[in-house]
């Protein structure tokens, strides 16, 4: 049949063409617009004019199950197209079948075309369920084959059995199984159907509707019900098999006509592959399918050198998921290696991408392993995008254990690209090396090329420097790499001299990351002075980050001596014109004070806190009050803290309620320390005034502090 010749053409992404049935002369001549018999509709779809217009490729975008009220009610399906909609239904020529469930009346299967789906539903009709398809997954081609199969196997009407409900079930259950479940969206509209049974699945919905119909047949007919029910269900099964067989025949016809290049072959092979997993295909049919695909695959290998090669490669990836076909695909891979040397860069790239996708199948990895050396040649490709893609692909392939030995021998070629003239290639290579390092077998080779990575720290391009810094931090997590990284920390620290804020921030954060590894701390310690230079940077973000990193580094005993010598520079920030920096600095002093070795230097700078208690910024005043409470917990700092208590007492009447509350809480905390009682006592009059404050929290804190100082 003519329709089979152009079956299974899968529309390419981005090239989906909308065909309007109402604008086709062939549709008007065949009287398809409006109501038409299924036989007339099929005749039109198979006509030369319709096929020339590619009507078989029209996508069914939406499937709706409709129900008209009445006794009995009427079931039908609506198929929303790219433009326009169809209504498919079965009715009877007469009511004679009411006499017996075994009576076969003539059926009237019809297709109605309208411009909108709303025109196909009555004002009292109900839509039970809706299913949305992706373009190209379900097409008019499939509907035509299904209508034909249904007419062939059940071309009669019975009011009890093979009725409109049976017909709607047959069409729905076959169409919904065509696409993968991840490529459609289903919604149950009828609230009288239990969604806990359907579970958001259109297949479950179809099965539920089938069960409701077959059970109603069994119960309604009585003693003969079970036998009639079996007839109903067997006809559904026969239609399903006939539909799949008709799809296979359409594909076989095209394969028989195969002579040289034909762009439609991939679609056919892929569709056969999907059918191989169907439960209703008997073993003999599966053997036939496998034979057809293997034959087609051998021809497909030859087509890889032809035009639209990328279409054929997509088909190979689709077919590779079927275990029975992987031996044939394995043979194709060796032939694909020639494409890696093709003059056209897009051919080379698509071939490499296809090989990378095929690597997920363990049965194909031996064939891929044999051509990795040819893949590695792409690292030297004249085209920069190909070099970048090759580096990325090598990193992806390394996830498969069987391929790592071959990849390992090509890491020097990969590392050589760190000197590439294009920074985006260098970036990709650095990221690839970081990705490869996660595999133990590859670390020795990566480690040997760290010096080349370190050279990027001196690159003129700041983006390249930043990438190298980030990669060093990633590699440092592996013990085997740390010795090589340690030798390059001075170069890393040297990057802190740049005026680029982003690079400075990246380097500073990386040094903090590296410091967590004991083997690297000695070298980090030697370069802390360069880090503290950032405290004098013009960018406040850099300065605030540098103060945070000083606090982070101080947690390591080996680094505290160097940190200690730079506390005066930190204290200098307490006078900075930027209130954010003043706030960061005072909070950092509180953090550093937890380390005994740093307290003397902190103590020497506590007098500067007095001015911050008078700061014009309320956040700075509040943070300073909190810092004083933190510092006071250390005995050696309390004498210096006592000098700030009078100024702290002034904050008890601060205009900002949050500053006032914080000052009150700080006074309460300070009152726990005997050494500070005298100074706090001198300020009790101010505390007593707060007993009448409007704020309940302030009154409570004041009372608590006074009780501590004067328990009687």
C-alpha positions in Angstrom: 0.0 0.0 0.0 1.2 3.4 -0.9 1.2 4.7 2.7 3.8 2.1 3.7 6.4 3.6 1.4 6.7 6.8 3.4 6.0 5.3 6.8 8.0 6.1 10.0 9.7 9.2 8.8 10.8 10.9 12.0 10.7 14.7 11.8 14.0 16.3 12.7 14.1 18.7 15.7 13.7 22.3 14.5 12.3 21.2 11.1 8.7 20.2 12.0 6.4 21.5 9.2 2.8 22.2 9.9 0.4 20.8 7.2 -3.1 22.1 7.2 -5.7 19.5 5.9 -8.2 22.2 5.2 -5.8 23.9 2.7 -5.2 20.7 0.7 -7.1 20.3 -2.6 -7.0 16.5 -2.2 -8.9 16.8 1.1 -11.6 18.9 -0.4 -12.0 16.7 -3.4 -12.2 13.6 -1.2 -14.8 15.4 1.0 -12.7 14.8 4.1 -13.5 18.2 5.6 -16.5 17.6 7.8 -17.8 14.0 8.4 -16.4 11.1 6.4 -16.4 7.4 6.6 -13.2 5.7 7.9 -13.0 3.9 4.5 -13.1 7.2 2.6 -10.6 8.7 5.0 -8.1 5.8 4.5 -8.6 6.0 0.8 -7.6 9.7 0.9 -4.6 9.2 3.2 -3.3 6.5 0.8 -3.9 8.6 -2.3 -0.9 9.8 -4.3 -1.8 13.5 -3.8 -2.1 13.1 0.0 1.2 11.3 0.2 2.8 13.9 -1.9 1.6 16.5 0.6 3.1 14.3 3.4 -0.2 14.0 5.3 1.0 10.8 6.8 3.6 12.9 8.7 1.0 15.2 10.3 1.5 15.0 14.1 -1.2 14.1 16.5 -0.4 16.5 19.4 -3.2 15.6 21.7 -5.6 12.7 22.4 -8.8 13.2 24.3 -11.4 10.6 25.4 -14.9 12.1 25.0 -18.2 11.0 26.4 -21.7 12.1 25.3 -24.5 11.6 27.9 -27.5 9.5 27.2 -28.9 6.0 27.6 -26.7 4.5 26.4 -23.9 7.1 26.5 -21.5 7.4 23.5 -17.7 7.2 23.6 -15.4 8.7 21.1 -11.8 10.0 20.7 -10.6 13.4 19.6 -7.1 13.8 18.0 -5.8 17.4 18.0 -3.4 17.9 15.1 -0.8 20.7 14.4 -3.8 22.5 12.9 -7.3 21.2 13.1 -8.7 18.1 14.9 -10.3 14.8 14.2 -13.1 12.8 15.9 -13.0 9.1 15.5 -16.0 7.0 16.6 -18.1 3.8 15.9 -21.9 3.7 15.6 -24.5 1.3 14.2 -26.6 1.3 11.1 -29.5 0.0 13.1 -30.6 -1.2 16.6 -31.0 -4.9 15.6 -28.0 -5.9 17.8 -30.1 -5.2 20.9 -31.6 -8.6 20.3 -28.5 -10.5 21.2 -24.8 -10.1 22.1 -24.0 -12.4 19.3 -25.7 -10.4 16.6 -23.4 -8.7 14.2 -24.8 -5.5 12.7 -23.1 -3.3 10.2 -20.9 -0.7 11.8 -20.5 2.9 10.8 -16.9 4.1 11.6 -16.5 7.8 11.0 -13.9 10.5 11.1 -15.0 14.1 11.5 -12.6 17.0 10.7 -13.0 20.5 12.3 -10.6 23.4 12.7 -10.8 23.3 16.5 -11.3 20.4 19.0 -14.1 22.4 20.7 -16.2 22.1 17.6 -16.1 18.3 18.0 -17.7 18.1 21.5 -21.3 18.7 22.4 -22.3 21.2 25.1 -23.1 18.4 27.6 -20.2 16.2 26.6 -17.4 15.3 29.1 -13.7 14.8 28.4 -12.5 11.9 30.6 -8.8 12.1 30.0 -6.3 14.1 27.9 -2.8 13.0 26.6 -0.3 15.4 25.1 2.3 14.0 22.6 5.6 15.4 21.4 5.7 16.4 17.7 6.4 13.4 15.5 5.8 10.7 18.1 2.3 9.8 17.0 1.3 10.7 13.4 -1.6 10.3 11.0 0.4 7.4 9.5 -0.1 5.5 12.8 -3.8 6.4 13.0 -4.4 5.2 9.4 -2.8 1.9 10.0 -4.7 1.4 13.3 -8.0 2.3 11.7 -7.3 -0.2 9.0 -6.3 -2.9 11.4 -9.4 -2.3 13.5 -11.7 -2.5 10.5 -10.0 -5.7 9.3 -10.4 -7.5 12.6 -13.7 -6.2 13.9 -15.8 -4.8 11.1 -19.2 -5.1 12.8 -21.2 -3.5 15.6 -22.9 -5.0 18.6 -24.7 -2.8 21.1 -23.3 -4.9 24.1 -19.8 -5.8 22.9 -18.1 -4.3 19.9 -19.6 -0.8 20.3 -18.3 2.7 20.6 -16.7 2.0 24.0 -14.8 -1.0 22.6 -13.7 1.1 19.6 -12.5 4.0 21.7 -10.5 1.5 23.9 -8.9 -0.1 20.9 -7.7 3.2 19.4 -6.6 4.7 22.7 -4.6 1.7 24.0 -2.7 1.3 20.7 -1.9 5.0 20.2 -0.7 5.6 23.8 1.9 2.8 23.6 3.7 4.4 20.6 5.9 7.0 22.4 8.1 6.5 25.4 6.4 7.4 28.7 8.9 10.3 29.3 7.7 12.0 26.1 4.0 12.6 26.9 1.9 14.4 29.5 -1.3 12.8 30.8 -4.2 14.3 32.8 -7.2 12.6 34.1 -10.2 14.9 33.8 -13.1 12.7 35.2 -13.5 12.9 38.9 -15.5 9.7 39.1 -12.5 7.6 38.0 -10.2 6.6 40.9 -6.9 8.3 40.2 -5.1 6.0 42.7 -5.7 3.2 40.3 -4.7 5.2 37.2 -1.5 6.6 38.9 -1.1 9.2 36.2 -0.6 6.7 33.4 -2.6 6.8 30.1 -1.9 3.1 29.7 -3.4 2.4 33.1 -6.4 4.6 32.1 -6.9 2.6 28.9 -6.6 -0.7 30.8 -9.2 0.6 33.3 -11.6 1.5 30.6 -11.1 -1.9 28.9 -11.8 -3.6 32.3 -14.9 -1.6 32.9 -16.3 -2.6 29.4 -15.4 -6.3 29.6 -16.7 -6.6 33.1 -20.0 -4.9 32.2 -20.3 -7.3 29.2 -19.7 -10.3 31.5 -22.2 -9.2 34.2 -24.8 -7.8 31.9 -25.2 -10.8 29.7 -25.5 -13.4 32.4 -24.6 -17.1 31.8 -23.0 -16.5 28.4 -21.1 -13.4 29.7 -17.7 -15.0 30.2 -17.6 -16.4 26.7 -18.7 -13.1 25.2 -16.1 -11.2 27.3 -13.4 -13.5 25.9 -14.5 -12.5 22.4 -14.3 -8.8 23.3 -10.8 -9.1 24.7 -9.5 -11.4 22.0 -10.6 -8.9 19.3 -8.6 -6.1 21.2 -5.6 -8.4 21.1 -6.0 -9.2 17.5 -6.2 -5.5 16.5 -3.0 -4.8 18.5 -1.1 -7.6 16.7 -2.5 -6.5 13.3 -1.5 -2.9 14.0 2.1 -3.9 14.9 2.3 -6.3 11.9 1.1 -3.6 9.5 3.8 -1.2 10.8 6.4 -4.0 10.3 5.1 -4.6 6.8 5.4 -1.0 5.9 9.0 -0.9 7.1 9.9 -4.2 5.4 8.6 -2.8 2.1 10.9 0.2 2.4 13.9 -2.0 3.3 13.2 -4.2 0.3 13.4 -1.1 -1.9 16.7 0.0 -0.4 19.2 0.7 -3.1 22.1 2.9 -2.0 21.3 6.0 0.0 17.9 6.6 1.4 17.3 9.1 4.1 14.3 7.3 5.6 16.0 4.1 6.6 17.0 5.3 10.1 13.4 6.0 11.0 12.4 2.5 10.0 15.2 0.7 11.8 14.6 2.7 15.0 10.9 1.9 14.9 11.6 -1.8 14.4 13.9 -1.7 17.4 11.1 -0.2 19.6 8.8 -3.0 18.4 11.3 -5.7 19.5 10.5 -5.1 23.1 6.8 -5.5 22.6 5.2 -8.3 24.6 2.8 -9.2 21.8 5.6 -9.9 19.3 6.2 -13.7 19.2 9.7 -15.1 19.1 9.6 -15.9 15.4 8.7 -12.3 14.7 11.5 -11.0 16.9 14.0 -13.2 15.0 12.7 -11.8 11.7 13.0 -8.2 13.1 16.5 -8.8 14.3 17.5 -10.2 10.9 16.0 -7.2 9.2 17.9 -4.8 11.5 21.2 -6.6 11.2 20.9 -6.5 7.4 19.8 -2.9 7.6 22.7 -2.0 9.9 25.2 -3.4 7.5 23.8 -1.2 4.8 23.6 1.7 7.3 27.4 1.4 7.9 27.9 2.2 4.2 25.5 5.1 4.5 27.7 6.8 7.1 29.8 8.2 4.3 26.7 9.6 2.6 24.7 12.8 3.0 22.7 13.5 6.2 25.1 11.0 8.0 24.0 12.5 11.3 20.5 11.0 10.8 22.1 7.6 10.4 24.2 8.0 13.5 21.2 8.9 15.6 19.7 5.6 14.4 22.7 3.7 15.5 22.5 5.1 19.0 18.8 4.2 19.1 19.5 0.6 17.9 22.3 0.1 20.3 20.0 -0.2 23.3 18.9 -3.6 22.0 21.2 -6.3 23.2 20.5 -8.5 20.2 21.8 -5.9 17.8 25.0 -4.8 19.6 27.2 -7.2 17.7 26.1 -5.6 14.5 26.6 -2.1 16.0 30.1 -3.2 17.2 31.1 -3.9 13.6 29.8 -0.5 12.5 31.9 1.3 15.2 35.2 0.2 13.5 33.9 1.7 10.3 32.9 4.9 12.1 36.6 5.5 12.9 37.1 6.7 9.4 34.7 9.5 10.0 37.0 10.9 12.7 39.4 11.8 9.9 36.7 13.3 7.6 37.5 16.7 6.1 34.3 18.1 7.4 34.7 19.2 11.0 31.0 18.6 11.7 31.3 15.0 10.6 34.3 14.5 12.8 32.4 16.0 15.8 29.2 14.1 15.2 31.1 10.8 14.9 33.0 11.5 18.2 29.7 12.4 19.9 28.1 9.2 18.7 31.0 7.0 19.8 30.8 8.7 23.3 27.0 7.9 23.5 27.6 4.2 22.4 30.2 3.8 25.2 27.4 3.3 27.8 26.9 -0.2 26.5 29.6 -2.6 27.9 29.3 -4.9 24.9 30.5 -2.1 22.6 33.3 -0.8 24.8 35.9 -3.2 23.3 35.3 -1.8 19.8 35.4 1.8 21.1 38.6 1.0 23.1 40.3 0.1 19.8 39.7 3.5 18.2 40.5 5.7 21.2 43.9 6.5 19.7 42.1 7.9 16.7 39.8 9.9 19.0 42.9 11.3 20.6 44.1 12.6 17.2 41.2 15.0 17.4 43.1 16.7 20.3 45.4 18.0 17.5 42.6 19.0 15.2 43.0 22.2 13.2 39.5 23.3 14.3 39.5 24.8 17.9 35.9 23.6 18.5 36.9 20.0 17.6 39.9 20.1 20.0 37.7 21.4 22.8 35.0 18.8 22.1 37.6 16.0 22.0 39.0 17.0 25.4 35.5 16.9 26.8 34.7 13.6 25.2 37.9 12.0 26.6 36.7 13.0 30.1 33.3 11.5 29.5 34.7 8.2 28.2 36.9 7.8 31.3 33.9 6.9 33.4 34.1 3.4 31.8 36.8 1.3 33.5 37.5 -0.7 30.3 38.5 2.5 28.4 40.8 4.1 31.0 44.0 2.4 30.0 43.7 3.7 26.5 42.8 7.2 27.7 45.7 7.2 30.2 48.2 6.9 27.4 46.8 9.9 25.7 46.8 12.3 28.7 50.1 13.9 27.6 48.4 15.0 24.3 45.5 16.3 26.3 47.8 18.3 28.7 49.6 19.8 25.7 46.4 21.7 24.9 46.9 23.7 28.1 49.1 25.8 25.8 46.4 26.2 23.2 46.0 29.6 21.6 42.3 29.7 22.6 41.3 30.3 26.2 38.1 28.3 25.9 40.1 25.3 24.8 42.5 25.7 27.7 39.5 26.0 30.1 37.9 22.8 28.8 41.2 20.9 29.0 41.8 22.0 32.6 38.3 20.9 33.5 38.8 17.6 31.7 42.0 17.0 33.7 40.2 17.7 36.9 37.4 15.2 35.9 40.0 12.5 34.9 41.8 12.9 38.2 38.9 11.3 40.0 40.0 7.9 38.6 42.9 6.4 40.5 44.4 4.8 37.3 44.8 8.2 35.7 46.3 10.2 38.5 49.9 9.4 37.9 49.6 10.7 34.3 47.7 13.8 35.5 50.3 14.4 38.2 53.1 14.4 35.7 51.4 17.2 33.8 50.7 19.5 36.8 53.7 21.7 35.9 52.0 22.5 32.6 48.8 23.4 34.4 50.9 25.7 36.8 52.2 27.6 33.8 48.7 28.9 33.2 49.0 30.8 36.5 51.3 33.2 34.6 49.0 33.4 31.5 48.1 36.9 30.2 44.5 36.0 30.1 42.9 36.4 33.6 40.2 33.8 32.8 42.8 31.2 32.1 44.6 32.0 35.4 41.3 31.7 37.3 40.6 28.3 35.7 44.1 27.1 36.5 43.6 28.2 40.2 40.3 26.4 40.5 41.7 23.2 38.9 44.6 23.2 41.4 42.1 23.3 44.2 40.2 20.3 42.7 43.3 18.2 42.1 44.6 18.9 45.7 41.9 16.6 47.1 43.9 13.6 45.8 46.9 12.7 48.0 49.1 11.7 45.0 48.8 15.3 43.6 49.7 17.3 46.6 53.5 17.2 46.4 53.4 18.6 42.8 50.8 21.2 43.9 52.8 22.2 46.9 55.7 23.2 44.6 53.4 25.6 42.7 51.8 27.4 45.6 54.3 30.3 45.4 53.1 30.9 41.8 49.5 30.6 43.0 50.1 33.2 45.7 51.8 35.5 43.2 48.5 35.9 41.5 47.3 37.8 44.5 49.3 40.8 43.2 46.8 41.2 40.3 44.4 44.1 40.3 41.6 41.9 39.1 39.2 41.3 42.0 37.7 38.1 40.7 41.1 36.5 40.4 42.2 37.7 43.8 39.0 36.2 45.4 39.5 32.9 43.6 43.1 32.6 44.7 42.4 33.6 48.3 39.6 31.1 48.6 41.8 28.4 46.9 44.5 29.0 49.5 42.0 28.5 52.3 40.9 25.2 50.6 44.5 24.0 50.2 45.2 24.7 53.8 43.0 21.9 54.9 45.7 19.4 53.6 48.5 19.0 56.2 51.1 18.5 53.4 50.4 21.9 52.0 50.4 24.1 55.1 54.1 24.7 55.3 54.1 26.3 51.8 50.8 28.1 52.6 52.3 29.5 55.7 55.2 31.0 53.8 52.8 32.8 51.5 50.4 34.2 54.1 52.1 37.7 53.9 50.9 37.9 50.3 47.4 37.0 51.4 47.3 39.7 54.0 48.3 42.3 51.4 44.7 42.0 50.3 43.6 43.7 53.5 44.8 46.9 51.8 42.9 46.3 48.6 40.6 48.9 47.1 37.7 46.5 46.5 35.8 46.0 49.8 34.7 42.5 48.7 38.3 41.5 48.4 39.1 43.0 51.8 36.1 41.3 53.5 37.0 38.0 52.0 40.6 38.3 53.1 39.5 38.9 56.7 37.3 35.8 56.6 40.1 33.7 55.2 42.4 34.8 57.9 39.9 33.5 60.4 39.7 30.3 58.5 43.4 29.8 58.3 43.8 30.5 62.0 42.1 27.1 62.8 45.4 25.4 61.8 48.1 25.6 64.5 50.9 25.7 62.0 49.6 29.0 60.5 48.8 31.0 63.6 52.2 32.5 64.0 52.0 34.0 60.5 48.4 35.1 61.2 49.5 36.7 64.5 52.1 39.0 62.9 49.4 40.4 60.6 46.7 41.2 63.2 47.9 44.8 63.3 46.9 45.1 59.6 43.6 43.6 60.5 43.1 46.0 63.4 43.9 48.9 61.0 40.6 48.0 59.2 38.7 49.1 62.3 39.3 52.6 61.0 38.3 51.9 57.4 35.9 54.4 55.7 33.7 51.5 54.6 31.3 50.4 57.4 31.1 46.9 56.0 34.8 46.5 56.4 34.8 47.9 59.9 32.1 45.4 60.8 33.9 42.5 59.2 37.1 43.4 61.0 35.6 43.6 64.4 33.8 40.3 64.0 37.0 38.6 62.8 38.8 39.8 65.9 36.2 38.0 68.0 36.8 34.8 65.9 40.6 35.0 66.2 40.5 35.5 70.0 39.5 31.8 70.5 43.1 30.9 69.8 45.5 31.5 72.8 48.5 32.3 70.6 46.6 35.3 69.1 45.1 36.9 72.2 48.1 39.2 73.0 47.9 40.8 69.6 44.1 41.0 69.9 44.5 42.5 73.4 46.8 45.3 72.1 44.1 46.4 69.7 41.0 46.3 72.0 41.3 50.1 72.8 40.3 50.8 69.2 36.9 49.2 70.0 36.0 52.3 72.0 35.7 54.4 68.9 33.6 51.8 67.2 31.1 52.0 70.0 30.6 55.6 68.9 30.4 54.6 65.2 27.8 56.4 63.1 26.7 53.1 61.6 24.3 51.2 63.9 25.4 47.8 62.6 29.0 48.5 63.5 28.0 49.6 67.0 25.9 46.5 67.5 28.7 44.2 66.2 31.2 45.9 68.4 29.0 45.4 71.5 28.7 41.7 70.6 32.4 41.4 70.1 33.1 42.8 73.5 30.9 40.2 75.0 32.8 37.5 73.1 36.2 38.8 74.0 35.3 39.1 77.7 35.1 35.3 78.1 38.9 35.2 77.9 40.6 36.2 81.2 43.6 37.9 79.6 41.4 40.3 77.7 39.1 41.5 80.5 41.3 44.3 81.8 41.4 45.9 78.3 37.7 45.3 77.9 37.0 47.1 81.2 38.2 50.3 79.6 35.4 50.1 77.1 32.5 49.6 79.5 31.8 53.4 80.1 31.3 53.8 76.4 29.3 50.6 76.2 27.1 52.1 78.9 26.3 55.0 76.6 24.7 52.6 74.1 22.1 51.7 76.8 20.4 54.9 75.6 21.1 54.4 71.9 18.5 55.7 69.5 18.5 52.3 67.8 16.5 49.8 69.8 18.5 46.8 68.4 21.8 48.5 69.4 20.3 49.3 72.8 19.2 45.7 73.4 22.5 44.3 72.3 24.3 46.7 74.7 22.0 45.6 77.5 22.7 41.9 76.8 26.4 42.6 76.7 26.3 44.3 80.0 24.4 41.3 81.5 27.1 38.9 80.1 30.0 41.1 81.4 28.4 41.2 84.9 29.3 37.5 85.2 33.0 38.4 85.5 34.0 39.6 89.0 36.9 41.7 87.5 34.4 43.9 85.7 31.9 44.4 88.5 33.4 47.7 89.8 33.3 49.4 86.4 29.8 48.1 85.7 28.7 49.3 89.2 29.9 52.8 88.4 27.3 52.7 85.6 24.4 51.3 87.6 22.5 54.6 87.5 22.1 54.2 83.8 21.0 50.7 84.3 18.4 51.7 86.8 16.9 54.2 84.3 16.3 51.3 82.0 14.0 49.6 84.5 11.4 52.1 83.2 12.2 51.6 79.5 9.4 51.0 77.1 11.0 47.8 75.8 10.1 44.8 78.0 13.3 43.0 77.0 15.5 45.9 78.0 13.7 46.2 81.4 14.2 42.5 82.0 17.9 42.5 81.0 18.5 45.6 83.2 16.9 44.0 86.2 18.8 40.8 85.7 22.2 42.7 85.5 21.4 44.7 88.6 20.4 41.6 90.5 23.8 40.0 89.7 25.7 43.1 90.8 23.5 43.8 93.9 21.9 40.5 94.9 20.5 42.1 98.0 
